[in-house]
């Protein structure tokens, strides 16, 4: 199956994103917009995995989740990959601080690499993909997209767990099915230290 690890979004955040892009969607540029129910943060794309690899992923992700405390992310603004002049991926971003999500993603990557999965060769840039271009866009369309989202807040994404998803590519678009949740349980070190220090 085709699989990835990611974080789902609260309904309020999905709705805020959908309403912020409604106007620009109405311009009918050649963009495949992500269905609001599919909006998510990808932490690690696994690609095709066997049932045995699925078991290995579950086992190693349980260990990763037990070492990271829950945190939250503030969704705000947007951008495009690779750049505003030639947008291919249209995304909503997050405000700093991003240390905790980076730490989580790094720990996942280390564990997956130990389990034989190839490392991602691009730097991790946490984002929510809202659309993918499917043809030539009108001039300055990318800049307009970025301006439309600039300074707009879409709400808080509490990250108390992450999820293993199956992603099926169907004619009507990708269908993501959550298979397993990994609850962030932290190391517990902070509480222990606080208890010990007077
Ligand atoms: P992104 O668009 O959020 O960056 C499910 O398909 C998710 O996996 C997508 O949302 C996409 O993340 C990511 N993904 C799909 N194909 C990928 C690839 N070849 N390499 C890395 N990530 C990929």
Boltz pocket constraint, residues with backbone or C-beta under 6 A from the ligand:
constraints:
  - pocket:
      binder: B
      contacts: [[A, 4], [A, 40], [A, 41], [A, 42], [A, 45], [A, 89], [A, 127], [A, 128], [A, 129], [A, 167], [A, 174]]
      max_distance: 6.0
